[in-house]
């Protein structure tokens, strides 16, 4: 299973549906629809189950991206080691639609989760160091665009400069191809004077925005008609 994460899981319909939801949230949250919610219900998942699956898969996507960026090896034993990353694997495709409108499920159904995400968002965007707020905004707008989050302004109205372009380049890897991250991924920003704290902040802002947008897009998409 760990070697072929996209292979159908047939242990139980409930577990199989959970796996399918997690894969869609990870790879293309905008592809979810009302049909997925109905199928999840038929498999035995409640709306609270669906909401938790979306939140957890989004959160672990953040943890994995940070781990890929800093290349820290596991410091504990596991029964089966994950397969090594392959930088030749193509990047995920960006969103094909911008999701807006009322979500199918409200995050306030899980008050502690909603409060934690609000505090996390405030911490990531309401400060000027190590990155400036403008740099944080540039990153967040690009990530939201790639994930189909229509509730955040597109980056098109921002004045682009070389630093912005380098921020976009690194944020794109973090969002769509974190397994391709390596020392060379940070070269442009290092050349512009960014230190380790600033580089880590770029990764953290991009991966954090990925959490917020994935949840927003997934919950919004569950209210949309399927293809």
C-alpha positions in Angstrom: 0.0 0.0 0.0 2.8 2.4 0.9 4.5 1.7 -2.4 1.3 2.2 -4.5 -0.7 4.9 -2.6 -3.1 5.4 -5.5 -4.0 1.8 -5.8 -7.7 1.1 -4.8 -8.0 0.1 -1.1 -10.6 -2.6 -0.6 -10.3 -3.4 3.1 -13.7 -1.9 3.7 -15.8 0.6 1.6 -15.4 3.1 4.4 -11.5 2.9 4.4 -11.5 2.8 0.6 -13.5 6.0 0.5 -11.3 7.7 3.1 -8.3 6.9 1.0 -10.0 8.3 -2.2 -10.9 11.5 -0.4 -7.4 12.0 0.9 -5.8 11.5 -2.5 -8.2 14.0 -4.1 -7.6 16.6 -1.4 -3.8 16.1 -1.8 -3.7 16.2 -5.6 -6.7 18.1 -6.9 -9.2 19.3 -4.2 -11.2 21.2 -6.8 -12.1 17.9 -8.4 -14.3 16.9 -5.5 -18.1 17.3 -5.9 -21.4 16.6 -4.3 -21.2 13.1 -5.8 -18.1 12.4 -3.6 -20.0 13.5 -0.5 -22.9 11.3 -1.4 -20.6 8.3 -2.1 -18.9 8.9 1.2 -22.2 8.8 3.1 -23.1 5.6 1.4 -19.7 4.1 2.4 -20.5 4.9 6.1 -18.7 8.2 6.5 -20.5 11.0 8.3 -20.0 14.7 7.5 -17.8 15.0 10.6 -15.7 12.1 9.2 -15.4 13.9 5.9 -14.4 17.1 7.5 -11.7 15.5 9.7 -10.3 13.6 6.7 -10.0 16.9 4.7 -8.4 18.7 7.6 -5.9 16.0 8.5 -4.8 15.3 4.9 -4.3 19.0 4.4 -2.3 19.3 7.6 -0.1 16.3 6.9 0.6 17.7 3.4 2.1 20.7 5.2 4.3 18.5 7.5 5.5 16.5 4.5 6.4 19.6 2.5 8.4 21.0 5.4 10.2 17.7 5.8 11.0 17.6 2.1 12.3 21.1 2.2 14.7 20.6 5.1 15.6 17.0 4.2 15.6 15.8 7.8 15.7 12.0 8.0 13.3 10.1 10.3 14.6 9.9 13.8 12.4 7.0 14.8 11.9 3.4 13.6 9.0 2.4 11.4 7.8 -1.0 10.3 8.0 -0.1 6.6 10.1 2.8 5.4 8.5 5.0 2.7 9.9 4.7 -0.8 12.6 7.2 -1.6 11.5 10.4 -3.4 12.0 10.5 -7.1 12.7 14.0 -8.4 11.8 12.9 -11.9 8.1 12.4 -11.0 6.2 15.2 -12.7 4.6 18.1 -10.7 1.0 18.0 -9.8 -1.3 19.9 -12.2 -2.5 23.3 -11.1 -6.3 23.9 -10.6 -8.5 24.0 -13.6 -11.3 25.9 -11.9 -11.6 28.6 -9.2 -13.8 27.4 -6.4 -16.1 30.0 -4.8 -19.4 30.0 -3.0 -20.8 28.5 0.1 -19.0 25.4 1.3 -20.9 22.1 1.7 -19.6 21.8 5.3 -18.6 24.5 7.7 -15.3 24.2 9.6 -17.1 25.6 12.7 -18.5 22.1 13.1 -15.1 21.4 14.7 -14.5 24.5 16.9 -11.0 23.6 18.2 -9.8 23.0 14.6 -11.3 26.2 13.4 -9.8 28.2 16.2 -6.3 26.6 15.6 -6.4 27.4 11.9 -7.4 31.0 12.6 -4.5 31.4 15.0 -2.2 29.7 12.6 -3.3 32.0 9.7 -2.8 35.1 11.9 0.7 33.9 12.9 1.7 33.3 9.3 0.4 36.5 7.7 0.3 39.2 10.4 4.0 39.8 10.8 6.9 41.3 8.9 9.8 39.0 9.8 11.6 37.0 8.6 9.6 37.8 5.5 7.7 41.0 4.8 3.9 40.9 4.7 4.0 41.8 1.0 6.2 38.7 0.3 3.7 36.6 2.3 0.9 38.0 0.2 2.7 37.2 -3.0 3.2 33.6 -2.0 -0.3 33.1 -0.7 -1.9 34.5 -3.9 0.1 32.2 -6.1 -0.6 29.1 -3.9 -4.3 29.9 -3.8 -4.3 30.2 -7.6 -2.6 26.8 -8.1 -5.1 25.2 -5.7 -8.2 26.8 -7.1 -9.0 29.0 -4.1 -11.2 31.6 -5.7 -11.7 33.4 -2.4 -8.2 35.0 -2.5 -7.2 37.6 -5.0 -5.2 36.4 -8.0 -1.6 37.6 -8.2 -2.2 39.3 -11.5 -2.6 42.8 -10.0 0.7 42.7 -8.1 3.7 44.5 -9.5 6.2 41.7 -10.2 9.9 42.1 -9.5 12.8 39.6 -9.6 12.4 38.7 -5.9 8.6 38.1 -6.4 9.5 35.8 -9.3 12.0 33.8 -7.2 9.4 33.6 -4.4 6.9 32.2 -6.9 9.4 29.7 -8.2 10.1 28.2 -4.8 6.5 28.3 -3.7 5.5 26.5 -6.8 7.8 23.6 -6.0 6.6 23.5 -2.4 3.0 23.4 -3.6 3.1 21.2 -6.7 6.3 19.2 -6.5 7.8 19.1 -3.0 9.6 15.9 -3.8 11.8 17.9 -6.3 13.1 20.2 -3.6 16.9 20.3 -3.1 19.7 22.7 -2.4 19.4 24.1 -5.9 15.8 25.1 -5.2 17.0 27.9 -2.9 19.8 29.2 -5.1 18.0 32.2 -6.6 16.8 33.5 -3.2 20.1 32.9 -1.5 21.7 34.9 -4.3 19.3 37.7 -3.5 20.5 37.7 0.1 17.9 35.5 1.8 19.2 33.6 4.9 18.0 30.3 6.2 15.3 31.8 8.4 13.8 33.7 5.4 14.0 30.6 3.2 12.3 28.5 5.8 9.6 31.1 6.1 9.0 31.0 2.3 8.5 27.2 2.6 6.3 27.6 5.7 4.1 30.3 4.2 3.6 28.3 1.0 2.9 25.0 2.8 0.6 26.8 5.3 -1.4 28.5 2.6 -1.7 25.1 1.0 -3.4 23.8 4.2 -5.9 26.8 4.3 -6.7 26.7 0.6 -7.0 22.9 0.3 -9.5 22.9 3.1 -11.4 25.8 1.6 -11.4 24.4 -1.9 -12.3 20.8 -0.8 -15.2 22.0 1.3 -16.4 24.3 -1.4 -16.1 21.7 -4.1 -18.2 19.2 -2.1 -21.2 21.6 -2.7 -20.7 21.6 -6.5 -22.3 19.3 -9.1 -20.2 16.5 -10.4 -19.0 16.2 -14.0 
